[in-house]
Amino acid sequence: MRCDHCLTELPEPSQFCTKCGEPLTPRAGILVSVKRLLRALFANQSSAPAAVRRDSIAPDAVGSPGEGRRILAEVNRRKERARQSGVIRSAFALYDENLPYYDAWIKNCPDLVHPAIKVEASTEEGGREDRTKRIEAVIRGNRYTFTFHQTTTFMPDGEEYTGGFLDVDFQGARVLTIDCNCDDDRYAGRTWSANDVSAFIEGPWVTELNEVFAEITYLHDTRNRLAQENSRRAHLEKLKRNFGL
């Protein structure tokens, strides 16, 4: 058998070329096509309303071609505005690195708790493959809801694809949807990172989340720096005692 793509001679029949990975049979070609489709779907799978997600519509499908191009240009401009504002990082970090731990921090490390944040409810539904996690919090007197959706699809060859997105509601209205990437490590487990936005309604909440996240970062950095200084000082004192200095 020979691969038509790289012309490698293969000693035994195979579904994929061992050198370039190209499919060698119709079934293998179908699997590759399905996987590529799933990657594309997971890259833009958020629950944002259709009226907000016009970036996924062909230009001539929304009124005239000129109107379609105008809408796409404006959506791209607002996406760039979301990226430059820093709120993608702030919102995702608040959900992923701070709010889930507030109950434990209040009991064990109260100095880590930001005084302007109160987590009122935290719920989770589903299992490892498909789940929804919801955190309701009051930040500077305003109500926020962070809802994370995760979906896993299994391929016929046993490979799985996991995607997710984070919805942020401000005072009961959807203002942000962050598309997220999943890194599923065999030993460390799943870790998530923010990728891009598929919904963004700018408002005072942007500055609010950015400022609160900056204050939390400063608070935690200061605590860590003091802990390191105290540890270094204690180590030096121990050395002095041990060597009669």
Order of alpha helices (4+ residues) and beta strands (2+ residues): alpha-alpha-alpha-alpha-beta-beta-beta-beta-beta-beta-alpha
